[in-house]
Amino acid sequence: MDDARAVLERLDRIAELDRQDAPAGDLLVELRGLVRDAEAWLRAEPETHGAVEALERCRSALDVEDREVALLVR
């Protein structure tokens, strides 16, 4: 239950940062944390029901974001 709560709290922080038009870097830090929290939650759950695939899609999306941010910064 703590793992699920961590994910929900992280989602709330991300939503708040988005409402505040926070810098992309701040959002990216929280998104990476969300993936870590989701991984912990996934390890605690006996049945994943597609969660593994969803988590992989999140990892892939963050990888794309990293490359896009790097291109914008240069």
C-alpha positions as CSV (number, residue, x, y, z in Angstrom):
1,M,0.0,0.0,0.0
2,D,2.9,2.4,0.7
3,D,4.2,1.9,-2.8
4,A,0.8,2.8,-4.3
5,R,0.6,5.9,-2.1
6,A,4.1,7.0,-3.2
7,V,3.0,6.8,-6.8
8,L,-0.1,8.8,-6.2
9,E,1.8,11.4,-4.2
10,R,4.3,11.7,-7.0
11,L,1.5,12.1,-9.5
12,D,0.1,14.9,-7.4
13,R,3.5,16.7,-7.3
14,I,3.8,16.3,-11.1
15,A,0.4,17.8,-11.6
16,E,1.2,20.7,-9.3
17,L,4.5,21.4,-11.1
18,D,2.6,21.3,-14.4
19,R,0.0,23.8,-13.1
20,Q,2.8,26.1,-12.0
21,D,4.5,25.9,-15.4
22,A,7.6,24.6,-13.7
23,P,10.8,24.2,-15.7
24,A,11.0,21.0,-17.8
25,G,14.0,19.8,-15.8
26,D,12.0,19.9,-12.6
27,L,9.2,17.8,-14.2
28,L,11.8,15.4,-15.6
29,V,13.2,14.8,-12.1
30,E,9.7,14.0,-10.8
31,L,9.0,11.7,-13.8
32,R,12.1,9.8,-13.2
33,G,11.1,9.4,-9.6
34,L,7.7,8.2,-10.7
35,V,9.3,5.4,-12.7
36,R,11.3,4.4,-9.6
37,D,8.2,4.5,-7.5
38,A,6.3,2.5,-10.0
39,E,9.0,-0.1,-10.2
40,A,8.9,-0.5,-6.4
41,W,5.1,-0.9,-6.6
42,L,5.4,-3.4,-9.3
43,R,7.8,-5.5,-7.3
44,A,5.4,-5.6,-4.4
45,E,2.4,-6.7,-6.5
46,P,1.8,-10.4,-7.2
47,E,-0.2,-9.8,-10.4
48,T,1.0,-7.1,-12.8
49,H,-1.9,-6.9,-15.3
50,G,0.1,-5.2,-18.0
51,A,2.1,-3.0,-15.6
52,V,5.4,-4.3,-16.9
53,E,4.6,-3.1,-20.4
54,A,3.3,0.2,-19.2
55,L,6.5,0.8,-17.2
56,E,8.7,0.0,-20.2
57,R,6.7,2.5,-22.2
58,C,7.4,5.1,-19.5
59,R,11.1,4.3,-19.5
60,S,11.2,4.7,-23.3
61,A,9.3,8.0,-23.2
62,L,11.8,9.3,-20.6
63,D,14.7,8.2,-22.8
64,V,13.2,10.2,-25.7
65,E,12.7,13.2,-23.4
66,D,16.3,13.1,-22.3
67,R,17.5,13.2,-25.9
68,E,15.1,16.0,-26.7
69,V,16.2,18.1,-23.7
70,A,19.8,17.5,-24.6
71,L,19.1,18.8,-28.1
72,L,17.3,21.9,-26.8
73,V,20.1,22.7,-24.4
74,R,22.9,22.6,-26.9
